[in-house]
């Protein structure tokens, strides 16, 4: 994950702030197209109903080892042309494996 996706030239620097912690700058792949999350048996423990996320981010479990939905925040440019970051709340865990998290933001 770290060597392939997060050093591909498409990564962006975001600021991830865990619940009760301090923000840290990390690399992530940002999807600004908007996504529709549909609950499945695999992720049903994280999401119990469909929801619309404004953005999603793909980041490494090396950088973030735990996620608290509804409390952790991510600061990034909402649009690539923005000059300042917007703070979003982690609204869902879309997927997670041993190397990465894909998080929905609102």
Phi and psi in radians as a Rosetta constraint file:
Dihedral C 1 N 2 CA 2 C 2 CIRCULARHARMONIC -1.114 0.35
Dihedral N 2 CA 2 C 2 N 3 CIRCULARHARMONIC -0.735 0.35
Dihedral C 2 N 3 CA 3 C 3 CIRCULARHARMONIC -1.422 0.35
Dihedral N 3 CA 3 C 3 N 4 CIRCULARHARMONIC -0.432 0.35
Dihedral C 3 N 4 CA 4 C 4 CIRCULARHARMONIC -1.664 0.35
Dihedral N 4 CA 4 C 4 N 5 CIRCULARHARMONIC -1.103 0.35
Dihedral C 4 N 5 CA 5 C 5 CIRCULARHARMONIC -1.389 0.35
Dihedral N 5 CA 5 C 5 N 6 CIRCULARHARMONIC -0.708 0.35
Dihedral C 5 N 6 CA 6 C 6 CIRCULARHARMONIC -1.519 0.35
Dihedral N 6 CA 6 C 6 N 7 CIRCULARHARMONIC 0.105 0.35
Dihedral C 6 N 7 CA 7 C 7 CIRCULARHARMONIC -2.308 0.35
Dihedral N 7 CA 7 C 7 N 8 CIRCULARHARMONIC 0.548 0.35
Dihedral C 7 N 8 CA 8 C 8 CIRCULARHARMONIC -1.615 0.35
Dihedral N 8 CA 8 C 8 N 9 CIRCULARHARMONIC -0.154 0.35
Dihedral C 8 N 9 CA 9 C 9 CIRCULARHARMONIC 1.680 0.35
Dihedral N 9 CA 9 C 9 N 10 CIRCULARHARMONIC -0.145 0.35
Dihedral C 9 N 10 CA 10 C 10 CIRCULARHARMONIC -1.766 0.35
Dihedral N 10 CA 10 C 10 N 11 CIRCULARHARMONIC -0.107 0.35
Dihedral C 10 N 11 CA 11 C 11 CIRCULARHARMONIC -1.278 0.35
Dihedral N 11 CA 11 C 11 N 12 CIRCULARHARMONIC 2.747 0.35
Dihedral C 11 N 12 CA 12 C 12 CIRCULARHARMONIC -2.257 0.35
Dihedral N 12 CA 12 C 12 N 13 CIRCULARHARMONIC 2.751 0.35
Dihedral C 12 N 13 CA 13 C 13 CIRCULARHARMONIC -1.574 0.35
Dihedral N 13 CA 13 C 13 N 14 CIRCULARHARMONIC 2.188 0.35
Dihedral C 13 N 14 CA 14 C 14 CIRCULARHARMONIC -2.111 0.35
Dihedral N 14 CA 14 C 14 N 15 CIRCULARHARMONIC 2.913 0.35
Dihedral C 14 N 15 CA 15 C 15 CIRCULARHARMONIC -1.988 0.35
Dihedral N 15 CA 15 C 15 N 16 CIRCULARHARMONIC 1.989 0.35
Dihedral C 15 N 16 CA 16 C 16 CIRCULARHARMONIC -1.735 0.35
Dihedral N 16 CA 16 C 16 N 17 CIRCULARHARMONIC 2.197 0.35
Dihedral C 16 N 17 CA 17 C 17 CIRCULARHARMONIC -2.087 0.35
Dihedral N 17 CA 17 C 17 N 18 CIRCULARHARMONIC 1.907 0.35
Dihedral C 17 N 18 CA 18 C 18 CIRCULARHARMONIC -1.262 0.35
Dihedral N 18 CA 18 C 18 N 19 CIRCULARHARMONIC 2.713 0.35
Dihedral C 18 N 19 CA 19 C 19 CIRCULARHARMONIC -0.908 0.35
Dihedral N 19 CA 19 C 19 N 20 CIRCULARHARMONIC 2.131 0.35
Dihedral C 19 N 20 CA 20 C 20 CIRCULARHARMONIC 1.320 0.35
Dihedral N 20 CA 20 C 20 N 21 CIRCULARHARMONIC 0.105 0.35
Dihedral C 20 N 21 CA 21 C 21 CIRCULARHARMONIC -2.028 0.35
Dihedral N 21 CA 21 C 21 N 22 CIRCULARHARMONIC -3.006 0.35
Dihedral C 21 N 22 CA 22 C 22 CIRCULARHARMONIC -1.774 0.35
Dihedral N 22 CA 22 C 22 N 23 CIRCULARHARMONIC 2.607 0.35
Dihedral C 22 N 23 CA 23 C 23 CIRCULARHARMONIC -1.198 0.35
Dihedral N 23 CA 23 C 23 N 24 CIRCULARHARMONIC 2.533 0.35
Dihedral C 23 N 24 CA 24 C 24 CIRCULARHARMONIC -2.337 0.35
Dihedral N 24 CA 24 C 24 N 25 CIRCULARHARMONIC 2.402 0.35
Dihedral C 24 N 25 CA 25 C 25 CIRCULARHARMONIC -1.410 0.35
Dihedral N 25 CA 25 C 25 N 26 CIRCULARHARMONIC 2.240 0.35
Dihedral C 25 N 26 CA 26 C 26 CIRCULARHARMONIC -2.444 0.35
Dihedral N 26 CA 26 C 26 N 27 CIRCULARHARMONIC 2.883 0.35
Dihedral C 26 N 27 CA 27 C 27 CIRCULARHARMONIC -1.569 0.35
Dihedral N 27 CA 27 C 27 N 28 CIRCULARHARMONIC 2.482 0.35
Dihedral C 27 N 28 CA 28 C 28 CIRCULARHARMONIC -2.677 0.35
Dihedral N 28 CA 28 C 28 N 29 CIRCULARHARMONIC 2.765 0.35
Dihedral C 28 N 29 CA 29 C 29 CIRCULARHARMONIC -1.669 0.35
Dihedral N 29 CA 29 C 29 N 30 CIRCULARHARMONIC 2.180 0.35
Dihedral C 29 N 30 CA 30 C 30 CIRCULARHARMONIC -1.866 0.35
Dihedral N 30 CA 30 C 30 N 31 CIRCULARHARMONIC 2.265 0.35
Dihedral C 30 N 31 CA 31 C 31 CIRCULARHARMONIC -1.923 0.35
Dihedral N 31 CA 31 C 31 N 32 CIRCULARHARMONIC 1.924 0.35
Dihedral C 31 N 32 CA 32 C 32 CIRCULARHARMONIC -1.676 0.35
Dihedral N 32 CA 32 C 32 N 33 CIRCULARHARMONIC 0.064 0.35
Dihedral C 32 N 33 CA 33 C 33 CIRCULARHARMONIC -1.334 0.35
Dihedral N 33 CA 33 C 33 N 34 CIRCULARHARMONIC -0.170 0.35
Dihedral C 33 N 34 CA 34 C 34 CIRCULARHARMONIC 1.439 0.35
Dihedral N 34 CA 34 C 34 N 35 CIRCULARHARMONIC 2.436 0.35
Dihedral C 34 N 35 CA 35 C 35 CIRCULARHARMONIC -2.342 0.35
Dihedral N 35 CA 35 C 35 N 36 CIRCULARHARMONIC 2.746 0.35
Dihedral C 35 N 36 CA 36 C 36 CIRCULARHARMONIC -2.024 0.35
Dihedral N 36 CA 36 C 36 N 37 CIRCULARHARMONIC 2.016 0.35
Dihedral C 36 N 37 CA 37 C 37 CIRCULARHARMONIC -1.580 0.35
Dihedral N 37 CA 37 C 37 N 38 CIRCULARHARMONIC 2.272 0.35
Dihedral C 37 N 38 CA 38 C 38 CIRCULARHARMONIC -2.064 0.35
Dihedral N 38 CA 38 C 38 N 39 CIRCULARHARMONIC 2.206 0.35
Dihedral C 38 N 39 CA 39 C 39 CIRCULARHARMONIC -1.058 0.35
Dihedral N 39 CA 39 C 39 N 40 CIRCULARHARMONIC 2.533 0.35
Dihedral C 39 N 40 CA 40 C 40 CIRCULARHARMONIC -2.433 0.35
Dihedral N 40 CA 40 C 40 N 41 CIRCULARHARMONIC 2.937 0.35
Dihedral C 40 N 41 CA 41 C 41 CIRCULARHARMONIC -1.030 0.35
Dihedral N 41 CA 41 C 41 N 42 CIRCULARHARMONIC -0.600 0.35
Dihedral C 41 N 42 CA 42 C 42 CIRCULARHARMONIC -1.188 0.35
Dihedral N 42 CA 42 C 42 N 43 CIRCULARHARMONIC -0.629 0.35
Dihedral C 42 N 43 CA 43 C 43 CIRCULARHARMONIC -2.017 0.35
Dihedral N 43 CA 43 C 43 N 44 CIRCULARHARMONIC 0.250 0.35
Dihedral C 43 N 44 CA 44 C 44 CIRCULARHARMONIC -1.066 0.35
Dihedral N 44 CA 44 C 44 N 45 CIRCULARHARMONIC -0.421 0.35
Dihedral C 44 N 45 CA 45 C 45 CIRCULARHARMONIC -1.229 0.35
Dihedral N 45 CA 45 C 45 N 46 CIRCULARHARMONIC -0.318 0.35
Dihedral C 45 N 46 CA 46 C 46 CIRCULARHARMONIC -1.743 0.35
Dihedral N 46 CA 46 C 46 N 47 CIRCULARHARMONIC -0.504 0.35
Dihedral C 46 N 47 CA 47 C 47 CIRCULARHARMONIC -2.474 0.35
Dihedral N 47 CA 47 C 47 N 48 CIRCULARHARMONIC 2.249 0.35
Dihedral C 47 N 48 CA 48 C 48 CIRCULARHARMONIC -1.882 0.35
Dihedral N 48 CA 48 C 48 N 49 CIRCULARHARMONIC -0.082 0.35
Dihedral C 48 N 49 CA 49 C 49 CIRCULARHARMONIC -2.634 0.35
Dihedral N 49 CA 49 C 49 N 50 CIRCULARHARMONIC 2.711 0.35
Dihedral C 49 N 50 CA 50 C 50 CIRCULARHARMONIC -1.079 0.35
Dihedral N 50 CA 50 C 50 N 51 CIRCULARHARMONIC 2.523 0.35
Dihedral C 50 N 51 CA 51 C 51 CIRCULARHARMONIC -2.579 0.35
Dihedral N 51 CA 51 C 51 N 52 CIRCULARHARMONIC 2.761 0.35
Dihedral C 51 N 52 CA 52 C 52 CIRCULARHARMONIC -1.777 0.35
Dihedral N 52 CA 52 C 52 N 53 CIRCULARHARMONIC 2.132 0.35
Dihedral C 52 N 53 CA 53 C 53 CIRCULARHARMONIC -1.769 0.35
Dihedral N 53 CA 53 C 53 N 54 CIRCULARHARMONIC 2.488 0.35
Dihedral C 53 N 54 CA 54 C 54 CIRCULARHARMONIC -1.237 0.35
Dihedral N 54 CA 54 C 54 N 55 CIRCULARHARMONIC -0.766 0.35
Dihedral C 54 N 55 CA 55 C 55 CIRCULARHARMONIC -2.476 0.35
Dihedral N 55 CA 55 C 55 N 56 CIRCULARHARMONIC 2.872 0.35
Dihedral C 55 N 56 CA 56 C 56 CIRCULARHARMONIC -2.395 0.35
Dihedral N 56 CA 56 C 56 N 57 CIRCULARHARMONIC 2.707 0.35
Dihedral C 56 N 57 CA 57 C 57 CIRCULARHARMONIC -2.279 0.35
Dihedral N 57 CA 57 C 57 N 58 CIRCULARHARMONIC 2.536 0.35
Dihedral C 57 N 58 CA 58 C 58 CIRCULARHARMONIC -1.968 0.35
Dihedral N 58 CA 58 C 58 N 59 CIRCULARHARMONIC 2.102 0.35
Dihedral C 58 N 59 CA 59 C 59 CIRCULARHARMONIC -2.431 0.35
Dihedral N 59 CA 59 C 59 N 60 CIRCULARHARMONIC 2.884 0.35
Dihedral C 59 N 60 CA 60 C 60 CIRCULARHARMONIC -1.497 0.35
Dihedral N 60 CA 60 C 60 N 61 CIRCULARHARMONIC 2.497 0.35
Dihedral C 60 N 61 CA 61 C 61 CIRCULARHARMONIC -1.217 0.35
Dihedral N 61 CA 61 C 61 N 62 CIRCULARHARMONIC -0.230 0.35
Dihedral C 61 N 62 CA 62 C 62 CIRCULARHARMONIC -1.161 0.35
Dihedral N 62 CA 62 C 62 N 63 CIRCULARHARMONIC -0.619 0.35
Dihedral C 62 N 63 CA 63 C 63 CIRCULARHARMONIC -1.532 0.35
Dihedral N 63 CA 63 C 63 N 64 CIRCULARHARMONIC -0.603 0.35
Dihedral C 63 N 64 CA 64 C 64 CIRCULARHARMONIC -2.295 0.35
Dihedral N 64 CA 64 C 64 N 65 CIRCULARHARMONIC 1.986 0.35
Dihedral C 64 N 65 CA 65 C 65 CIRCULARHARMONIC -1.689 0.35
Dihedral N 65 CA 65 C 65 N 66 CIRCULARHARMONIC -0.222 0.35
Dihedral C 65 N 66 CA 66 C 66 CIRCULARHARMONIC -2.624 0.35
Dihedral N 66 CA 66 C 66 N 67 CIRCULARHARMONIC 2.613 0.35
Dihedral C 66 N 67 CA 67 C 67 CIRCULARHARMONIC -2.256 0.35
Dihedral N 67 CA 67 C 67 N 68 CIRCULARHARMONIC 2.337 0.35
Dihedral C 67 N 68 CA 68 C 68 CIRCULARHARMONIC -1.968 0.35
Dihedral N 68 CA 68 C 68 N 69 CIRCULARHARMONIC 1.820 0.35
Dihedral C 68 N 69 CA 69 C 69 CIRCULARHARMONIC -1.104 0.35
Dihedral N 69 CA 69 C 69 N 70 CIRCULARHARMONIC 2.381 0.35
Dihedral C 69 N 70 CA 70 C 70 CIRCULARHARMONIC 1.502 0.35
Dihedral N 70 CA 70 C 70 N 71 CIRCULARHARMONIC -0.156 0.35
Dihedral C 70 N 71 CA 71 C 71 CIRCULARHARMONIC -2.196 0.35
Dihedral N 71 CA 71 C 71 N 72 CIRCULARHARMONIC -0.676 0.35
Dihedral C 71 N 72 CA 72 C 72 CIRCULARHARMONIC -1.221 0.35
Dihedral N 72 CA 72 C 72 N 73 CIRCULARHARMONIC 2.617 0.35
Dihedral C 72 N 73 CA 73 C 73 CIRCULARHARMONIC -2.237 0.35
Dihedral N 73 CA 73 C 73 N 74 CIRCULARHARMONIC 2.768 0.35
Dihedral C 73 N 74 CA 74 C 74 CIRCULARHARMONIC -2.313 0.35
Dihedral N 74 CA 74 C 74 N 75 CIRCULARHARMONIC 2.250 0.35
Dihedral C 74 N 75 CA 75 C 75 CIRCULARHARMONIC -1.866 0.35
Dihedral N 75 CA 75 C 75 N 76 CIRCULARHARMONIC 2.198 0.35
Dihedral C 75 N 76 CA 76 C 76 CIRCULARHARMONIC -2.767 0.35
Dihedral N 76 CA 76 C 76 N 77 CIRCULARHARMONIC 2.982 0.35
Dihedral C 76 N 77 CA 77 C 77 CIRCULARHARMONIC -1.335 0.35
Dihedral N 77 CA 77 C 77 N 78 CIRCULARHARMONIC 2.106 0.35
Dihedral C 77 N 78 CA 78 C 78 CIRCULARHARMONIC -1.071 0.35
Dihedral N 78 CA 78 C 78 N 79 CIRCULARHARMONIC -0.713 0.35
Dihedral C 78 N 79 CA 79 C 79 CIRCULARHARMONIC -2.115 0.35
Dihedral N 79 CA 79 C 79 N 80 CIRCULARHARMONIC 2.585 0.35
Dihedral C 79 N 80 CA 80 C 80 CIRCULARHARMONIC -1.088 0.35
Dihedral N 80 CA 80 C 80 N 81 CIRCULARHARMONIC -0.360 0.35
Dihedral C 80 N 81 CA 81 C 81 CIRCULARHARMONIC -1.553 0.35
Dihedral N 81 CA 81 C 81 N 82 CIRCULARHARMONIC -0.092 0.35
Dihedral C 81 N 82 CA 82 C 82 CIRCULARHARMONIC -1.162 0.35
Dihedral N 82 CA 82 C 82 N 83 CIRCULARHARMONIC 2.636 0.35
Dihedral C 82 N 83 CA 83 C 83 CIRCULARHARMONIC -1.757 0.35
Dihedral N 83 CA 83 C 83 N 84 CIRCULARHARMONIC -0.271 0.35
Dihedral C 83 N 84 CA 84 C 84 CIRCULARHARMONIC -2.217 0.35
Dihedral N 84 CA 84 C 84 N 85 CIRCULARHARMONIC 2.773 0.35
Dihedral C 84 N 85 CA 85 C 85 CIRCULARHARMONIC -1.418 0.35
Dihedral N 85 CA 85 C 85 N 86 CIRCULARHARMONIC 2.654 0.35
Dihedral C 85 N 86 CA 86 C 86 CIRCULARHARMONIC -1.979 0.35
Dihedral N 86 CA 86 C 86 N 87 CIRCULARHARMONIC 2.468 0.35
Dihedral C 86 N 87 CA 87 C 87 CIRCULARHARMONIC -1.649 0.35
Dihedral N 87 CA 87 C 87 N 88 CIRCULARHARMONIC 2.242 0.35
Dihedral C 87 N 88 CA 88 C 88 CIRCULARHARMONIC -2.076 0.35
Dihedral N 88 CA 88 C 88 N 89 CIRCULARHARMONIC 2.644 0.35
Dihedral C 88 N 89 CA 89 C 89 CIRCULARHARMONIC -1.658 0.35
Dihedral N 89 CA 89 C 89 N 90 CIRCULARHARMONIC 2.456 0.35
Dihedral C 89 N 90 CA 90 C 90 CIRCULARHARMONIC -1.223 0.35
Dihedral N 90 CA 90 C 90 N 91 CIRCULARHARMONIC 1.978 0.35
Dihedral C 90 N 91 CA 91 C 91 CIRCULARHARMONIC -1.727 0.35
Dihedral N 91 CA 91 C 91 N 92 CIRCULARHARMONIC -0.316 0.35
Dihedral C 91 N 92 CA 92 C 92 CIRCULARHARMONIC -2.878 0.35
Dihedral N 92 CA 92 C 92 N 93 CIRCULARHARMONIC 2.714 0.35
Dihedral C 92 N 93 CA 93 C 93 CIRCULARHARMONIC -1.761 0.35
Dihedral N 93 CA 93 C 93 N 94 CIRCULARHARMONIC 1.895 0.35
Dihedral C 93 N 94 CA 94 C 94 CIRCULARHARMONIC -1.340 0.35
Dihedral N 94 CA 94 C 94 N 95 CIRCULARHARMONIC -0.763 0.35
Dihedral C 94 N 95 CA 95 C 95 CIRCULARHARMONIC -2.730 0.35
Dihedral N 95 CA 95 C 95 N 96 CIRCULARHARMONIC 2.778 0.35
Dihedral C 95 N 96 CA 96 C 96 CIRCULARHARMONIC -2.740 0.35
Dihedral N 96 CA 96 C 96 N 97 CIRCULARHARMONIC 2.402 0.35
Dihedral C 96 N 97 CA 97 C 97 CIRCULARHARMONIC -2.455 0.35
Dihedral N 97 CA 97 C 97 N 98 CIRCULARHARMONIC -2.930 0.35
Dihedral C 97 N 98 CA 98 C 98 CIRCULARHARMONIC -1.191 0.35
Dihedral N 98 CA 98 C 98 N 99 CIRCULARHARMONIC -0.254 0.35
Dihedral C 98 N 99 CA 99 C 99 CIRCULARHARMONIC -2.061 0.35
Dihedral N 99 CA 99 C 99 N 100 CIRCULARHARMONIC -0.268 0.35
Dihedral C 99 N 100 CA 100 C 100 CIRCULARHARMONIC -2.658 0.35
Dihedral N 100 CA 100 C 100 N 101 CIRCULARHARMONIC 2.797 0.35
Dihedral C 100 N 101 CA 101 C 101 CIRCULARHARMONIC -2.074 0.35
Dihedral N 101 CA 101 C 101 N 102 CIRCULARHARMONIC 2.443 0.35
Dihedral C 101 N 102 CA 102 C 102 CIRCULARHARMONIC -2.054 0.35
Dihedral N 102 CA 102 C 102 N 103 CIRCULARHARMONIC 2.019 0.35
Dihedral C 102 N 103 CA 103 C 103 CIRCULARHARMONIC -1.995 0.35
Dihedral N 103 CA 103 C 103 N 104 CIRCULARHARMONIC 2.391 0.35
Dihedral C 103 N 104 CA 104 C 104 CIRCULARHARMONIC -1.548 0.35
Dihedral N 104 CA 104 C 104 N 105 CIRCULARHARMONIC 2.436 0.35
Dihedral C 104 N 105 CA 105 C 105 CIRCULARHARMONIC -2.133 0.35
Dihedral N 105 CA 105 C 105 N 106 CIRCULARHARMONIC 2.522 0.35
